Amino acid sequence: MSKTRIHSFIESLSNVAIGYAVALLSQLVIFPHYGVNLPLADNMLIGLWFTLISIIRSYILRRAFNRAAVTAPSSVGKAFLPTK
């Protein structure tokens, strides 16, 4: 059974929210070890920027792989499928 569009959307939103939380928590733990002490609001903004960059990177990479899948010979995919 394939996912519906709403399921894909919820999965994407969950992925972004969890990624943002991980980035923010990482910054709060790691930055002070390097002498970077920023207010929470600044850390949240930095995390937001990295999240936006990650979304753009992910989109571009996904489109590139989709384009490659369309233009690549079908035998490429068969290399990963079990033979009968």
C-alpha positions as CSV (number, residue, x, y, z in Angstrom):
1,M,0.0,0.0,0.0
2,S,1.4,3.4,-0.9
3,K,1.3,6.5,1.2
4,T,-1.3,9.1,0.6
5,R,-0.3,12.7,0.0
6,I,-1.4,13.7,3.5
7,H,0.8,10.9,5.0
8,S,3.8,12.1,3.0
9,F,3.1,15.7,4.2
10,I,2.9,14.6,7.8
11,E,6.1,12.6,7.5
12,S,7.9,15.6,5.9
13,L,6.6,17.9,8.7
14,S,7.7,15.4,11.4
15,N,11.1,15.1,9.8
16,V,11.6,18.9,9.7
17,A,10.3,19.4,13.2
18,I,12.6,16.7,14.7
19,G,15.5,18.0,12.6
20,Y,15.0,21.5,14.0
21,A,14.8,20.2,17.6
22,V,18.0,18.1,17.2
23,A,19.8,21.1,15.6
24,L,18.7,23.4,18.4
25,L,19.6,21.0,21.2
26,S,23.0,20.3,19.5
27,Q,23.8,24.0,19.3
28,L,22.9,24.5,23.0
29,V,25.2,21.7,24.0
30,I,28.1,22.1,21.5
31,F,28.4,25.9,21.0
32,P,29.4,26.6,24.6
33,H,32.3,24.1,24.3
34,Y,33.7,26.4,21.6
35,G,33.2,29.6,23.5
36,V,30.0,30.5,21.6
37,N,27.4,31.7,24.1
38,L,24.3,33.0,22.4
39,P,20.8,33.8,23.7
40,L,18.2,31.1,23.1
41,A,16.5,33.4,20.5
42,D,19.7,33.5,18.5
43,N,20.2,29.8,18.7
44,M,16.6,29.3,17.5
45,L,17.2,31.6,14.5
46,I,20.4,29.8,13.6
47,G,18.6,26.5,13.8
48,L,15.9,27.9,11.6
49,W,18.4,29.0,9.0
50,F,20.1,25.5,9.0
51,T,16.7,23.9,8.7
52,L,15.7,26.0,5.7
53,I,19.1,25.2,4.1
54,S,18.5,21.5,4.8
55,I,15.0,21.6,3.2
56,I,16.4,23.2,0.1
57,R,19.3,20.8,-0.1
58,S,17.0,17.8,0.3
59,Y,14.6,19.1,-2.4
60,I,17.4,19.6,-4.9
61,L,18.9,16.2,-4.2
62,R,15.5,14.5,-4.5
63,R,14.8,16.2,-7.8
64,A,18.3,15.2,-9.1
65,F,17.7,11.6,-8.1
66,N,14.2,11.6,-9.7
67,R,15.7,13.0,-12.9
68,A,18.4,10.4,-12.9
69,A,15.9,7.6,-12.3
70,V,13.9,8.8,-15.3
71,T,16.9,9.1,-17.6
72,A,18.9,6.1,-16.4
73,P,18.6,2.7,-18.1
74,S,16.3,0.3,-16.4
75,S,19.1,-2.2,-15.9
76,V,20.6,0.0,-13.2
77,G,17.7,-0.6,-10.9
78,K,17.7,-4.3,-11.6
79,A,21.2,-4.6,-10.1
80,F,19.6,-4.2,-6.6
81,L,16.6,-6.5,-7.2
82,P,16.8,-10.3,-6.4
83,T,17.0,-12.5,-9.4
84,K,14.6,-15.4,-9.9
